[in-house]
């Protein structure tokens, strides 16, 4: 069974990402001729089917090198509504961070965002797809072999966590998030669609396993626009602008030249704690 998977690490802000992409692993100074980018508003928000409140972050982008972090945007008017008549005016609880008070994410509903800041209006919308339940998590042991420098064959035993669920008979897009021992690793986000698994039982390898690990596996059901944001962000993270084309901003469902995304996702999660006895039972 083929599964289309993309591994990404989400880091914010975008321009800081580019800085580290350019210079990571380099020991000599490389002069790159980059134009100063005009500031843009950056909006990041996700509505889920978990209980709120939900947060929406608004910042302002800057040049590649002059801003190590994005400044928050305060005083904006932020309104999120759904297609059944709920209207929620968000409250700014700390600079640039706005919280809902009425909304409850529900699969099947469409959510629309409106932001008014500095006499400009921005909007975007997202539909929450079906809640896809994780049926179980399991451990699978595999043996890999490779040839060493001396020509001898070396074997490695790998144990990985697999996530099992049934994909609905509809077009679905997913993101897997792995929280290992209360932290997010370099392979914390994985994206895939159901091009080869539509309507089928799905077995997805999601993380490595070791004794003592406590892993929380979260499965996000995304609409196409939110998936495209994460997918193009992955392309940006793994494209070095020194050796390729100048990277573009990730795709967004926001208008008026805003960066970022506004999404809705149904979320399922399960936890697995890896013990030595569990590993010893594997064949």
KEFITI-203403 format. One record per residue (C-alpha): chain; x, y, z. Coordinates in steps of 0.1 Angstrom, whole numbers. Each point is the difference from the previous one (the first is absolute). Example, Ala and Ser with C-alpha at 12.3 -4.5 7.8 and 13.67 -1.06 7.14 Angstrom:
BEGIN
<kette = A&px = 123&py = -45&pz = 78>
<kette = A&px = 14&py = 34&pz = -7>
REM end
This chain:
BEGIN
<kette = A&px = 0&py = 0&pz = 0>
<kette = A&px = 14&py = 33&pz = -10>
<kette = A&px = -3&py = 30&pz = 23>
<kette = A&px = 11&py = 35&pz = -11>
<kette = A&px = 18&py = 15&pz = 29>
<kette = A&px = 18&py = 33&pz = 5>
<kette = A&px = 22&py = 6&pz = 30>
<kette = A&px = 2&py = 36&pz = 12>
<kette = A&px = 10&py = 20&pz = 30>
<kette = A&px = -21&py = 31&pz = 7>
<kette = A&px = 20&py = 30&pz = 12>
<kette = A&px = -13&py = 36&pz = 2>
<kette = A&px = 6&py = 26&pz = -12>
<kette = A&px = 5&py = -7&pz = -37>
<kette = A&px = 28&py = 24&pz = -6>
<kette = A&px = 20&py = -14&pz = 29>
<kette = A&px = -4&py = -34&pz = -16>
<kette = A&px = 16&py = 13&pz = -32>
<kette = A&px = 29&py = 14&pz = 20>
<kette = A&px = 8&py = -33&pz = 16>
<kette = A&px = -5&py = -19&pz = -33>
<kette = A&px = 26&py = 22&pz = -17>
<kette = A&px = 27&py = -3&pz = 27>
<kette = A&px = -6&py = -33&pz = 17>
<kette = A&px = 30&py = -23&pz = -4>
<kette = A&px = 22&py = 27&pz = -16>
<kette = A&px = 34&py = 8&pz = 15>
<kette = A&px = 9&py = 29&pz = -24>
<kette = A&px = -18&py = 32&pz = -6>
<kette = A&px = -22&py = 1&pz = -31>
<kette = A&px = -12&py = 34&pz = -12>
<kette = A&px = -35&py = -3&pz = -14>
<kette = A&px = -16&py = 30&pz = -18>
<kette = A&px = -35&py = 1&pz = 14>
<kette = A&px = -25&py = 28&pz = -5>
<kette = A&px = -16&py = 16&pz = 31>
<kette = A&px = -35&py = -13&pz = 2>
<kette = A&px = -29&py = 23&pz = 7>
<kette = A&px = -18&py = -8&pz = 33>
<kette = A&px = -31&py = -22&pz = -3>
<kette = A&px = -25&py = -10&pz = 26>
<kette = A&px = 4&py = -37&pz = 11>
<kette = A&px = -31&py = -18&pz = 13>
<kette = A&px = 1&py = -35&pz = 16>
<kette = A&px = -31&py = -17&pz = 14>
<kette = A&px = -15&py = -34&pz = 2>
<kette = A&px = -36&py = -10&pz = 11>
<kette = A&px = -3&py = -36&pz = 12>
<kette = A&px = -28&py = -22&pz = 12>
<kette = A&px = 16&py = 0&pz = 35>
<kette = A&px = -15&py = 24&pz = 26>
<kette = A&px = 11&py = 36&pz = -4>
<kette = A&px = 10&py = 27&pz = 4>
<kette = A&px = 20&py = 1&pz = -32>
<kette = A&px = 30&py = 24&pz = -5>
<kette = A&px = 8&py = 21&pz = -30>
<kette = A&px = 35&py = 16&pz = -3>
<kette = A&px = 5&py = 32&pz = -20>
<kette = A&px = 36&py = 13&pz = -6>
<kette = A&px = 18&py = 21&pz = -26>
<kette = A&px = 26&py = -13&pz = -23>
<kette = A&px = 33&py = 19&pz = -7>
<kette = A&px = 33&py = -3&pz = -19>
<kette = A&px = 21&py = -31&pz = -1>
<kette = A&px = 27&py = 11&pz = 24>
<kette = A&px = -13&py = 30&pz = 20>
<kette = A&px = -26&py = -17&pz = 21>
<kette = A&px = 8&py = -31&pz = 20>
<kette = A&px = -37&py = -3&pz = 10>
<kette = A&px = -32&py = 13&pz = -13>
<kette = A&px = -16&py = 28&pz = 19>
<kette = A&px = -36&py = -5&pz = 12>
<kette = A&px = -29&py = 19&pz = -15>
<kette = A&px = -22&py = 15&pz = 27>
<kette = A&px = -34&py = 17&pz = -2>
<kette = A&px = -14&py = -20&pz = -30>
<kette = A&px = -37&py = -8&pz = -3>
<kette = A&px = -2&py = -38&pz = -4>
<kette = A&px = -33&py = -18&pz = -7>
<kette = A&px = -6&py = -36&pz = -7>
<kette = A&px = -34&py = -13&pz = -12>
<kette = A&px = -14&py = -33&pz = -11>
<kette = A&px = -26&py = -10&pz = -25>
<kette = A&px = -27&py = -6&pz = 26>
<kette = A&px = -1&py = 36&pz = 13>
<kette = A&px = 26&py = 0&pz = 28>
<kette = A&px = 20&py = 33&pz = 1>
<kette = A&px = 29&py = 3&pz = 24>
<kette = A&px = 20&py = 32&pz = 5>
<kette = A&px = 34&py = -10&pz = 14>
<kette = A&px = 16&py = 16&pz = 30>
<kette = A&px = 37&py = 10&pz = 0>
<kette = A&px = 13&py = -17&pz = 32>
<kette = A&px = 37&py = 9&pz = -7>
<kette = A&px = 17&py = 20&pz = -27>
<kette = A&px = -9&py = -15&pz = -34>
<kette = A&px = -18&py = -31&pz = 14>
<kette = A&px = -38&py = 0&pz = -2>
<kette = A&px = -24&py = -26&pz = 15>
<kette = A&px = -35&py = -12&pz = -8>
<kette = A&px = -28&py = -1&pz = 26>
<kette = A&px = -30&py = -15&pz = -18>
<kette = A&px = 11&py = -24&pz = -28>
<kette = A&px = 1&py = -37&pz = 2>
<kette = A&px = 16&py = -19&pz = -29>
<kette = A&px = -23&py = -24&pz = -16>
<kette = A&px = 7&py = -23&pz = -30>
<kette = A&px = -19&py = 10&pz = -31>
<kette = A&px = -1&py = 37&pz = 8>
<kette = A&px = 18&py = 28&pz = -19>
<kette = A&px = 18&py = 27&pz = 20>
<kette = A&px = 7&py = 35&pz = -13>
<kette = A&px = 25&py = 24&pz = 14>
<kette = A&px = 0&py = 38&pz = -3>
<kette = A&px = 29&py = 21&pz = 12>
<kette = A&px = 1&py = 38&pz = -1>
<kette = A&px = 34&py = 15&pz = 8>
<kette = A&px = 16&py = 34&pz = -10>
<kette = A&px = -30&py = 8&pz = -22>
<kette = A&px = 3&py = -32&pz = -21>
<kette = A&px = -23&py = -30&pz = 1>
<kette = A&px = 11&py = -36&pz = -4>
<kette = A&px = -22&py = -31&pz = -2>
<kette = A&px = 2&py = -38&pz = -5>
<kette = A&px = -21&py = -31&pz = 5>
<kette = A&px = 4&py = -37&pz = 7>
<kette = A&px = -24&py = -30&pz = 2>
<kette = A&px = 5&py = -26&pz = 28>
<kette = A&px = 0&py = -35&pz = -15>
<kette = A&px = -11&py = -32&pz = 16>
<kette = A&px = 14&py = -11&pz = 34>
<kette = A&px = 22&py = -30&pz = -8>
<kette = A&px = 6&py = -21&pz = 31>
<kette = A&px = 33&py = -17&pz = 8>
<kette = A&px = -9&py = -36&pz = 5>
<kette = A&px = 32&py = -11&pz = 16>
<kette = A&px = 37&py = 5&pz = 3>
<kette = A&px = 25&py = -29&pz = -3>
<kette = A&px = 37&py = -8&pz = -1>
<kette = A&px = 17&py = -17&pz = -30>
<kette = A&px = 36&py = -13&pz = 0>
<kette = A&px = 19&py = 0&pz = -32>
<kette = A&px = 36&py = -12&pz = -9>
<kette = A&px = 21&py = 21&pz = -24>
<kette = A&px = 34&py = -9&pz = -13>
<kette = A&px = 28&py = 20&pz = -16>
<kette = A&px = 36&py = -6&pz = -10>
<kette = A&px = 26&py = 15&pz = 22>
<kette = A&px = 33&py = 16&pz = -10>
<kette = A&px = 18&py = -33&pz = 3>
<kette = A&px = -25&py = -18&pz = -23>
<kette = A&px = -17&py = -17&pz = 29>
<kette = A&px = -38&py = -1&pz = 2>
<kette = A&px = -14&py = 18&pz = 30>
<kette = A&px = -35&py = -4&pz = 14>
<kette = A&px = -22&py = 26&pz = 18>
<kette = A&px = -32&py = -8&pz = 18>
<kette = A&px = -25&py = 28&pz = -1>
<kette = A&px = -33&py = 3&pz = 19>
<kette = A&px = -26&py = 25&pz = -12>
<kette = A&px = -34&py = 12&pz = 11>
<kette = A&px = -28&py = -6&pz = -25>
<kette = A&px = -34&py = 18&pz = 0>
<kette = A&px = -30&py = -20&pz = -12>
<kette = A&px = -32&py = 16&pz = -12>
<kette = A&px = -27&py = -3&pz = -27>
<kette = A&px = 1&py = 27&pz = -26>
<kette = A&px = -36&py = 12&pz = -9>
<kette = A&px = -13&py = -4&pz = -36>
<kette = A&px = 7&py = 37&pz = -9>
<kette = A&px = 30&py = 21&pz = -9>
<kette = A&px = 20&py = 5&pz = 32>
<kette = A&px = 32&py = 18&pz = 9>
<kette = A&px = 19&py = -7&pz = 33>
<kette = A&px = 27&py = 12&pz = 23>
<kette = A&px = 15&py = -22&pz = 26>
<kette = A&px = 15&py = 17&pz = 30>
<kette = A&px = 22&py = -19&pz = 24>
<kette = A&px = 7&py = 12&pz = 36>
<kette = A&px = 28&py = -21&pz = 14>
<kette = A&px = 7&py = 4&pz = 38>
<kette = A&px = -18&py = 33&pz = 1>
<kette = A&px = 20&py = 15&pz = -29>
<kette = A&px = -2&py = 2&pz = -37>
<kette = A&px = 29&py = -16&pz = -20>
<kette = A&px = 15&py = 9&pz = -33>
<kette = A&px = -25&py = -24&pz = -17>
<kette = A&px = -30&py = 14&pz = 19>
<kette = A&px = -23&py = 6&pz = -30>
<kette = A&px = -8&py = -23&pz = -28>
<kette = A&px = -24&py = 7&pz = -29>
<kette = A&px = -17&py = -24&pz = -23>
<kette = A&px = -32&py = -3&pz = -21>
<kette = A&px = -21&py = -31&pz = -7>
<kette = A&px = 8&py = -3&pz = -37>
<kette = A&px = 8&py = -37&pz = 5>
<kette = A&px = -20&py = -8&pz = 32>
<kette = A&px = -34&py = 16&pz = -6>
<kette = A&px = -26&py = -20&pz = 19>
<kette = A&px = 26&py = -26&pz = 13>
<kette = A&px = 15&py = -11&pz = 32>
<kette = A&px = 32&py = 20&pz = 3>
<kette = A&px = 32&py = -9&pz = 17>
<kette = A&px = 23&py = 30&pz = 4>
<kette = A&px = 35&py = 0&pz = 15>
<kette = A&px = 2&py = 31&pz = 22>
<kette = A&px = 30&py = -1&pz = 23>
<kette = A&px = 29&py = -20&pz = 13>
<kette = A&px = -4&py = -18&pz = 33>
<kette = A&px = 23&py = -5&pz = 30>
<kette = A&px = -5&py = -13&pz = 35>
<kette = A&px = -12&py = 27&pz = 23>
<kette = A&px = -15&py = 22&pz = -27>
<kette = A&px = -35&py = 15&pz = 5>
<kette = A&px = -14&py = 9&pz = -34>
<kette = A&px = -32&py = 19&pz = -7>
<kette = A&px = -11&py = -5&pz = -37>
<kette = A&px = -25&py = 26&pz = -14>
<kette = A&px = -18&py = -5&pz = -33>
<kette = A&px = -13&py = 32&pz = -16>
<kette = A&px = -25&py = -1&pz = -28>
<kette = A&px = 6&py = 30&pz = -22>
<kette = A&px = -17&py = 17&pz = -29>
<kette = A&px = 19&py = 4&pz = -33>
<kette = A&px = 10&py = 36&pz = 6>
<kette = A&px = 15&py = -6&pz = 34>
<kette = A&px = 18&py = -31&pz = -13>
<kette = A&px = 14&py = 21&pz = -28>
<kette = A&px = 13&py = 26&pz = 25>
<kette = A&px = 19&py = -27&pz = 19>
<kette = A&px = 12&py = -18&pz = -32>
<kette = A&px = 14&py = 32&pz = -15>
<kette = A&px = 16&py = 9&pz = 33>
<kette = A&px = 17&py = -34&pz = -1>
<kette = A&px = 13&py = 8&pz = -35>
<kette = A&px = 13&py = 33&pz = 14>
<kette = A&px = 18&py = -16&pz = 29>
<kette = A&px = 18&py = -25&pz = -22>
<kette = A&px = 9&py = 23&pz = -28>
<kette = A&px = 34&py = 17&pz = 4>
<kette = A&px = -3&py = 34&pz = -17>
<kette = A&px = 38&py = 1&pz = -7>
<kette = A&px = -2&py = -30&pz = -23>
<kette = A&px = -35&py = 3&pz = -14>
<kette = A&px = -27&py = 24&pz = -10>
<kette = A&px = -9&py = 28&pz = 24>
<kette = A&px = -26&py = -15&pz = 24>
<kette = A&px = -35&py = 14&pz = -1>
<kette = A&px = -23&py = 4&pz = 30>
<kette = A&px = -21&py = -30&pz = 10>
<kette = A&px = -34&py = -2&pz = -17>
<kette = A&px = -27&py = 18&pz = 21>
<kette = A&px = -38&py = 2&pz = 1>
<kette = A&px = 2&py = 36&pz = 12>
<kette = A&px = -5&py = 30&pz = -23>
<kette = A&px = 14&py = 35&pz = -4>
<kette = A&px = 37&py = -12&pz = 1>
<kette = A&px = -2&py = -14&pz = 35>
<kette = A&px = 24&py = -29&pz = 9>
<kette = A&px = -8&py = -30&pz = 21>
<kette = A&px = -32&py = -20&pz = 1>
<kette = A&px = -34&py = -4&pz = 16>
<kette = A&px = -11&py = -36&pz = 3>
<kette = A&px = -25&py = -24&pz = 15>
<kette = A&px = 8&py = -36&pz = 10>
<kette = A&px = -15&py = -30&pz = 18>
<kette = A&px = 25&py = -16&pz = 23>
<kette = A&px = 3&py = -35&pz = 14>
<kette = A&px = 28&py = -11&pz = 24>
<kette = A&px = 13&py = -30&pz = 19>
<kette = A&px = 29&py = -5&pz = 24>
<kette = A&px = 25&py = -29&pz = 2>
<kette = A&px = 26&py = -5&pz = 27>
<kette = A&px = 29&py = -23&pz = -11>
<kette = A&px = 12&py = -25&pz = 25>
<kette = A&px = 28&py = -25&pz = -1>
<kette = A&px = -25&py = -29&pz = 3>
<kette = A&px = -19&py = 13&pz = -31>
<kette = A&px = 33&py = 1&pz = -20>
<kette = A&px = 10&py = -35&pz = 12>
<kette = A&px = -33&py = -15&pz = -12>
<kette = A&px = 6&py = 12&pz = -36>
<kette = A&px = 10&py = -27&pz = -25>
REM end
